[in-house]
Amino acid sequence: MEFCKQFNARTQEKAGKVLPVIITVYADKSFDFIVKQPPVAVQLKEAAKIKSGSAEPNRKKVGEVSWAQIEEIAKEKMVDMNCFTVESAMSMVAGTARSMGLRVSGVSPLKK
């Protein structure tokens, strides 16, 4: 019951979103938990305003995201990703977008 109260208090502003949580329960029945950012796929679906990704991402595109949106998602998700620079995080987010059937519009800031 105590977990539910604390969880609801911490996630009140993100109600209705998918949030990964890491819960650690100790022998004395106390606990700690860490609430992470929503998964990249969920954030991309919100940015593109679509309900689901494409069943055939290489043939059928279902939406479009800009590099500015990808950069914003990468900066938010940076603490949860295993990369050291924003550029590498943007590359990972762009790859996820393409594998979902989203078109990435604009000129890539990664190609120099």
C-alpha positions as CSV (number, residue, x, y, z in Angstrom):
1,M,0.0,0.0,0.0
2,E,2.9,2.3,0.8
3,F,4.5,1.7,-2.6
4,C,1.3,2.7,-4.4
5,K,1.1,6.0,-2.5
6,Q,4.7,6.8,-3.2
7,F,4.5,5.7,-6.8
8,N,1.4,7.8,-7.4
9,A,3.0,10.8,-5.8
10,R,6.1,10.6,-7.9
11,T,4.3,10.0,-11.2
12,Q,1.4,12.3,-10.8
13,E,2.5,14.7,-13.6
14,K,3.1,11.8,-16.0
15,A,-0.3,10.1,-15.5
16,G,-1.3,7.9,-18.4
17,K,2.2,7.4,-19.7
18,V,4.3,4.2,-19.8
19,L,7.0,4.5,-17.2
20,P,9.7,1.8,-16.5
21,V,10.4,1.4,-12.8
22,I,13.2,-0.4,-11.1
23,I,12.1,-1.6,-7.7
24,T,14.5,-2.9,-5.0
25,V,12.9,-4.7,-2.0
26,Y,15.0,-5.4,1.0
27,A,14.9,-8.2,3.6
28,D,13.1,-6.0,6.2
29,K,10.4,-5.3,3.6
30,S,11.4,-1.8,2.9
31,F,11.9,-0.7,-0.7
32,D,13.4,1.8,-3.1
33,F,12.3,2.5,-6.6
34,I,13.6,4.6,-9.5
35,V,11.2,5.9,-12.1
36,K,12.7,6.2,-15.5
37,Q,11.8,8.2,-18.6
38,P,9.2,6.7,-21.0
39,P,10.6,4.3,-23.7
40,V,11.9,6.0,-26.9
41,A,9.2,4.2,-29.0
42,V,6.5,5.7,-26.8
43,Q,8.0,9.2,-27.1
44,L,8.4,8.8,-30.9
45,K,4.7,7.8,-31.2
46,E,3.7,10.9,-29.3
47,A,5.9,13.1,-31.4
48,A,4.6,11.7,-34.7
49,K,1.0,11.6,-33.3
50,I,0.5,7.9,-34.4
51,K,-1.1,5.0,-32.5
52,S,1.4,2.3,-33.6
53,G,4.4,1.7,-35.7
54,S,4.4,0.1,-39.2
55,A,4.1,-3.6,-39.7
56,E,6.4,-3.2,-42.7
57,P,8.8,-0.4,-41.7
58,N,11.0,-0.8,-44.8
59,R,8.0,-0.5,-47.2
60,K,5.2,1.4,-45.5
61,K,5.9,4.6,-43.6
62,V,3.3,5.7,-41.0
63,G,4.5,9.1,-39.9
64,E,7.3,11.6,-39.8
65,V,9.5,13.2,-37.1
66,S,12.1,16.0,-37.4
67,W,15.6,16.1,-36.3
68,A,14.6,18.7,-33.7
69,Q,12.1,16.2,-32.2
70,I,14.8,13.5,-32.2
71,E,17.2,15.7,-30.4
72,E,14.7,16.6,-27.8
73,I,13.8,12.9,-27.1
74,A,17.6,12.0,-27.1
75,K,18.3,14.7,-24.5
76,E,15.4,13.6,-22.2
77,K,16.4,9.9,-22.5
78,M,20.2,10.5,-22.2
79,V,20.3,9.4,-18.6
80,D,18.8,6.0,-19.4
81,M,20.8,5.3,-22.5
82,N,24.3,3.8,-22.6
83,C,25.9,6.5,-24.7
84,F,28.1,9.4,-23.9
85,T,27.2,12.1,-26.4
86,V,24.0,13.6,-27.5
87,E,24.9,12.8,-31.1
88,S,25.2,9.1,-30.4
89,A,21.9,9.2,-28.5
90,M,20.3,11.0,-31.5
91,S,21.6,8.2,-33.8
92,M,20.0,5.6,-31.6
93,V,16.7,7.4,-31.5
94,A,16.7,7.9,-35.3
95,G,17.4,4.2,-35.7
96,T,14.4,3.4,-33.5
97,A,12.2,5.8,-35.5
98,R,13.2,4.2,-38.8
99,S,12.6,0.7,-37.5
100,M,9.1,1.8,-36.4
101,G,8.3,3.0,-39.9
102,L,8.8,6.7,-39.3
103,R,10.4,9.0,-41.8
104,V,13.1,11.3,-40.4
105,S,12.7,14.7,-42.1
106,G,15.3,17.4,-42.6
107,V,19.1,17.4,-42.9
108,S,20.8,15.2,-40.4
109,P,23.1,17.2,-38.0
110,L,25.1,14.0,-37.5
111,K,26.6,13.9,-41.0
112,K,29.5,16.3,-41.1
